Amino acid sequence: MAAFDLDTIRHSSAHLMAQAIARLWPNEQVQFGVGPVIENGFYYDVEMDHKLTEEDLKAIEAEMKKIIKEKLPIERRVMEKEEAISFFKDQGQELKVELINSFDAGEEISCYQQGEFIDLCRGPHVDKTSDLPIAFKLLNVAGAYWRGDEKRQMLQRVYAACFKDKKQLKEHLHFIEEAKKRDHRKLGKELELFHFERVAPASPFFMPKGAMVYNQLVDFMRRVYREYGYDEVITPQVLDSDLWQTSGHYDHYKENMYFSNIDDREYAVKPMNCPCHMLMFAHYKYSYRDLPLRYADFGRLHRYEKAGAVAGLTRVRTFCQDDAHIFIEMDGIQAEIQKLMEMFFICYEHFGFKNIKVNLSTRPEKKAGDDATWDKAESALKQALEASGHEYSIKEGDGAFYGPKIDVEISDALNRYHQLGTIQLDFQLPERFNLKYTNKDGHESRPVVIHRALLGSLERFIGVYLEHVGGAFPFWLAPEQAVIVPVNNANHLEYAQKLYKELHDLSYRVRVDDRNESMGYKTRQIQKSKAPFMLVIGDKEMENDSVSIRSYGAKFATSISTSELKENFAELNKDLIPEALRKS
Amino acid sequence: MAAFDLDTIRHSSAHLMAQAIARLWPNEQVQFGVGPVIENGFYYDVEMDHKLTEEDLKAIEAEMKKIIKEKLPIERRVMEKEEAISFFKDQGQELKVELINSFDAGEEISCYQQGEFIDLCRGPHVDKTSDLPIAFKLLNVAGAYWRGDEKRQMLQRVYAACFKDKKQLKEHLHFIEEAKKRDHRKLGKELELFHFERVAPASPFFMPKGAMVYNQLVDFMRRVYREYGYDEVITPQVLDSDLWQTSGHYDHYKENMYFSNIDDREYAVKPMNCPCHMLMFAHYKYSYRDLPLRYADFGRLHRYEKAGAVAGLTRVRTFCQDDAHIFIEMDGIQAEIQKLMEMFFICYEHFGFKNIKVNLSTRPEKKAGDDATWDKAESALKQALEASGHEYSIKEGDGAFYGPKIDVEISDALNRYHQLGTIQLDFQLPERFNLKYTNKDGHESRPVVIHRALLGSLERFIGVYLEHVGGAFPFWLAPEQAVIVPVNNANHLEYAQKLYKELHDLSYRVRVDDRNESMGYKTRQIQKSKAPFMLVIGDKEMENDSVSIRSYGAKFATSISTSELKENFAELNKDLIPEALRKS
């Protein structure tokens, strides 16, 4: 077999699938849309009356294998535009005709033919169907508007995974399976963390356990802030459009904002905290001695997203960020960025994210501010990154028009990268709000603003982190840290309740499961809830002042004294703050 | 002097003031509006070109005293409506003419005359000007629209305090002085706790110190909730009008809500959390074993208030409450209310509120639900209040149409009562949301809902509490608990910073004041900031490992060892939780 590249294999496999579909439904005029290569495979959009089922996908796969065995040669044909139009018209392929019509006049049009099947395509392709490895799997069918236009007809999009060999395919299918198990929407429901309601699209309702995790994350960031000199502020959510004019959001972000009229004026629900912090800085007189000034804000934000774009917790219409704005002198940037990188890495590693990528985005073509300022800022960022000792990639020209930025991605347990942190220099907002401080020489200077978030949206972080840990939160973050189970209520409940009170008073989150259910049932339920520990109390435990402890996921329980239990819990609870920031 | 009642004295004094004004500006056609008795005195609305100044108020007071000395008899005259109209028209008193025109035809119209001054008035009055005690003080002038209508002209409203004798007046003026000093708007600015901006009317911006107090209050309630079995939830803020239709807010509360259109549907920013909690309860299946279920929510609320009605933190357009909804069986109400009363009293007393009034409001004429249910609910509330051992007043018929309620008022350091807590039974929302749980017999039952808030709006509570403590927060709540001052930076700064680190690591909120300013200046500044403690470090303190400590408001400092200091701080910090709820 010649060494075709993966994209070619995937693309040819898409044609293969289309051919199989055409063969299996000869009496339907199946219309073919587009069939591009995507990450991990390909899809093809088809229009047909029959609604494809899981069974159909299996039949299509079988037919594809059959065509491979037929060793059909794949041949390229070139046509003039008019010829191509009339050819596909004859074939009844109206979607293809529409595509060809959208091409420039005089453009060379190529088609590929294998057996009876011919498709419009730029290529390249493998030489014959038997060049294709049987390393594909048809995954599912989803609806997709023709040309992405919701006013056009809905086609059936058939997704397939496709690799160079069976081993890679198998690995990928395992990954998909694991990702499905860890899907945060599924876990959110199972663990009673959050859910959605029709009356509030893309706006999660956090049930007690979810709210506990949420608040623990906020508290975690507050403890970190305390060590890095951040001051939390609380700012309004509904603000006059005048403010959004000043900040520039009105011109650049209006479609994503919610508006309301109050006393005949237009107000908007805030999509970002920054303008509020600019007002606060402007309200007082500051000198260089007060800088850097760091305002942190967990204020709730609202950003409109199209109904089709929202998904679980990872893309919502309302969320809070661990947002902060740092007001700083130009000369202070490098030291501050170094501090930020330290803080980011300490926290990400605390959450168990092992692979961390740092990207530096530099000045774009259309930019505000002069080159000298950009030079200074970019070089400060580079020097800070180098001094931090972390590798980083440069994304040339990818900065915002108002300043260069650093973004940080982490990879989760399934090796998927997620951007969490962002550090954004801003020369524009201080101008727009005419911010000033008194410098060392007693003159007025303009501060630079750094926008930064470490976890980013807390909602999204919870989604990402839930999938990373598969729903099994570490002790310090678990909504329920331990469940105490008396072997039978008659003999052991009192002792269980005494232990409960002791642990509760030590500020642990524990519960007694005193339901009249079997031990087996309770054990399964507690394992399902992914509580870090199950503590069983029977006769022996009462006698020895001990508990039978079983960690989440462990096959067996072990016996330890209650004093040892408390020591262990205290040790685990140290993780409330990252090791690097702990007091001696 | 005959014994006239206070209202008569105040009313006659209002006429006295009007006469004095008329005398002092003989060349202006001063128009008199209304001059009613109010709490602590009276006011009179006048229309004149001259804008009254503080100096004028003194001159008017002097003239009033002069008229008293003139011993003018005060005589009642009765007129027919037509006669009165023509009389006041002749006097050029157009506002009085308008008032008379609004009276019913045939109504008897009385006027009172003293010397050259005659005023439309129902009376009664004292017999002669010399019957009036010289126990009044003109306080200030404020603008007021004629007949409260913003489309009519603006009059000058002259406010006066007025009592039976000079002693009472003096006491009241002292109270006003004290209240001014404690005005939370003034303190909020001075202590850099919060401020307002034009772009967000009635929506406070909490600066770092204010946000610290705010978050400490939330954390305080969380600690209390932990002991009383509350579960915090986090709910969306922007919800479809469908929901507000279901809850009834759309029919009864619409004018106070902000609306926004999203994807061609109408949404409202939530003014209350209850509908979200109803949805949450309905989302899961609960049994009697799960009840009472207590959802707490610090969600941000938005309620439109007219621009004229808002004031400081006490009446804002956006706030958070220590809000909770309890889902409970009818039979559980009494026990739960007892628990609530315990919790309320423990917390209020912890904040130093000594006088606590409890009111029970019973069924109104227009009510939902049958009498049997109301009987049961009211008697449960009464029995709970009696079992709690607190006195309470009954407000007959003052309950909401959907259930009886208890409200709790506290008196502050100036003996002003403020309603903080409210406990509201609700039979309606469970109906509207068709809430159900499985009762002991395995059948479906409808739960009762209790709406409750202890601090109420956190914003308003901060306003009330700031005035109660005059800005001097107790140690556990103070945004800055201690300021460390080295006598001179050259010798003592290092030691001061070491002490700072120790206290910071023990989680206290401290700061080093290392500015190059005199000790006297720093002392004044720290006293002004009302930080509980100032800790001075000089040679002696460095030698002895001690600090010179001065409490807020104390005239002198005393010397204690740093270990004693830490013990004292730890003792004070126990107030993070009320004594009654502390662990042994």
Chai-1 contact restraints between the chains, C-beta under 6 A:
chainA,res_idxA,chainB,res_idxB,connection_type,confidence,min_distance_angstrom,max_distance_angstrom,comment,restraint_id
A,E197,B,L279,contact,1.0,0.0,6.0,A-B,restraint_1
A,V199,B,L239,contact,1.0,0.0,6.0,A-B,restraint_2
A,V199,B,D240,contact,1.0,0.0,6.0,A-B,restraint_3
A,V199,B,D242,contact,1.0,0.0,6.0,A-B,restraint_4
A,V199,B,L243,contact,1.0,0.0,6.0,A-B,restraint_5
A,A200,B,P236,contact,1.0,0.0,6.0,A-B,restraint_6
A,A200,B,L239,contact,1.0,0.0,6.0,A-B,restraint_7
A,S203,B,P236,contact,1.0,0.0,6.0,A-B,restraint_8
A,F205,B,T235,contact,1.0,0.0,6.0,A-B,restraint_9
A,F205,B,M280,contact,1.0,0.0,6.0,A-B,restraint_10
A,F206,B,V233,contact,1.0,0.0,6.0,A-B,restraint_11
A,F206,B,I234,contact,1.0,0.0,6.0,A-B,restraint_12
A,P208,B,D231,contact,1.0,0.0,6.0,A-B,restraint_13
A,A211,B,E232,contact,1.0,0.0,6.0,A-B,restraint_14
A,A211,B,V233,contact,1.0,0.0,6.0,A-B,restraint_15
A,A211,B,I234,contact,1.0,0.0,6.0,A-B,restraint_16
A,Y214,B,I234,contact,1.0,0.0,6.0,A-B,restraint_17
A,D231,B,P208,contact,1.0,0.0,6.0,A-B,restraint_18
A,E232,B,A211,contact,1.0,0.0,6.0,A-B,restraint_19
A,V233,B,F206,contact,1.0,0.0,6.0,A-B,restraint_20
A,V233,B,P208,contact,1.0,0.0,6.0,A-B,restraint_21
A,V233,B,A211,contact,1.0,0.0,6.0,A-B,restraint_22
A,I234,B,F206,contact,1.0,0.0,6.0,A-B,restraint_23
A,I234,B,A211,contact,1.0,0.0,6.0,A-B,restraint_24
A,I234,B,Y214,contact,1.0,0.0,6.0,A-B,restraint_25
A,T235,B,F205,contact,1.0,0.0,6.0,A-B,restraint_26
A,P236,B,A200,contact,1.0,0.0,6.0,A-B,restraint_27
A,P236,B,S203,contact,1.0,0.0,6.0,A-B,restraint_28
A,P236,B,T318,contact,1.0,0.0,6.0,A-B,restraint_29
A,L239,B,V199,contact,1.0,0.0,6.0,A-B,restraint_30
A,L239,B,A200,contact,1.0,0.0,6.0,A-B,restraint_31
A,D240,B,V199,contact,1.0,0.0,6.0,A-B,restraint_32
A,D242,B,V199,contact,1.0,0.0,6.0,A-B,restraint_33
A,L243,B,V199,contact,1.0,0.0,6.0,A-B,restraint_34
A,Y258,B,S260,contact,1.0,0.0,6.0,A-B,restraint_35
A,S260,B,Y258,contact,1.0,0.0,6.0,A-B,restraint_36
A,S260,B,S260,contact,1.0,0.0,6.0,A-B,restraint_37
A,L279,B,E197,contact,1.0,0.0,6.0,A-B,restraint_38
A,M280,B,F205,contact,1.0,0.0,6.0,A-B,restraint_39
A,T318,B,P236,contact,1.0,0.0,6.0,A-B,restraint_40
A,D505,B,K583,contact,1.0,0.0,6.0,A-B,restraint_41
A,K583,B,D505,contact,1.0,0.0,6.0,A-B,restraint_42
